[in-house]
Amino acid sequence: MTQDLFDLDEALRRKDKGMALAAERRYTTLDHARRVALNLSLVIDGVTADDVYAELDSIDREHLGNSAGSIFKDGNWHWLGEWRQSTRVSNHGRYIRVWRRKV
């Protein structure tokens, strides 16, 4: 029974599968969010999901859903190794990654 609860390879496989499914289902909104992130990178150094969310209208925010986890997963970004505490109330102050556009 314990093997079913603790299996890192299976956990990562399920994560990747879920992210791919969410990104596929919300591709148009995700693409828009990615363009917003790219535009933000021209103005600020170090972009977070909160920054992108702040620029989206309420309809896009709601529609983005779980695909938001794929905003920076398109190969155009690298993680700076920095974390910032999210100011979005729904994130309960959790730490989020800070990303920089690859040159």
N, C-alpha and C positions, 0 to 999 in steps of 0.2 A: 504494500500500500504506500509506503514512504517513497518508493521510486516514482509513483505517479504524481506525487506532490512536489518533488525536487528534481528537476531535470533542466539544466541551463540550456542545453541545445534545443530541447523542445520549446522552452519558454521563448527563446530568441526566434525560432522558426514561426511560432504563433504571432509574435510581435510583428515580424516582417510581413507575414501574410495579412494581418489586420491593417497595417499601415498601407500596404499596396491596395487593398480593397477599398479603404476609405479614400485614398487619393484617386483611384479610378472612378469612384462614384461621384466625386465632387471636383472633377478635373477642371471645369471651367472656372469655378470660384477659386480653386487652389492656384491655377495659373494666374489669375488676377492678383491674388495675395503675393505670389512670387514676384510679379512685376512691381507691386508696391514696395516690397522689400528691396529690390534692385534700385528703385528710385530713391528710397531712404538712404541707401548706402552711398549715394552721391552727396548727401547732406550731412550725415552723421557717421562717425567712426564707431562701429559696433552696433549691430542691429539685433533686436530681440523680437520674439513673437508678440510681446506687448506693444512694441513700436508699430508693427504691422497692423495689429488689431485696432489700434487707435486711429489708423488712417482708413479703415474699412467702414462702409456704412452698416447700419444695423442688420439689414437683410443679408449682406455678405458675411458678416460675423456669425449670424445664426446658421447660415447655410454651410459655412466652412467646416464646422463641427470637428470631428476627429481627424480630418485631413490636415488640420493645422499642424499636426506633428510632422508633416512632410514638407513644410514650407522651405526649409533649409536643406532638404535631402536630394536636391537635383544636381549636385556636383559643382555648383557655382559658389559654394561657401566653404569656409573652414572655421571651426570653432576656435575662439581665441584662448580657450582654457579659463575663461572668466565666467562667473555666475553673477546674476543680479536677482534680487528678490522681486518677484512679480508684484505689481501694484493693483492688478485686477482682483477685485473682491472675490470672484469665483475661484481664483487660484489659491486663496487662503495663505498668501505670502510665501508660497513655495519658490524655490530658486529655479531660474531658467537660464539657459545658455545664451551667451553673447557671440554673435557671428560676424565675420568680415567677408566681404565678397572677394573671391579669388581674382587676381589680376591676370 
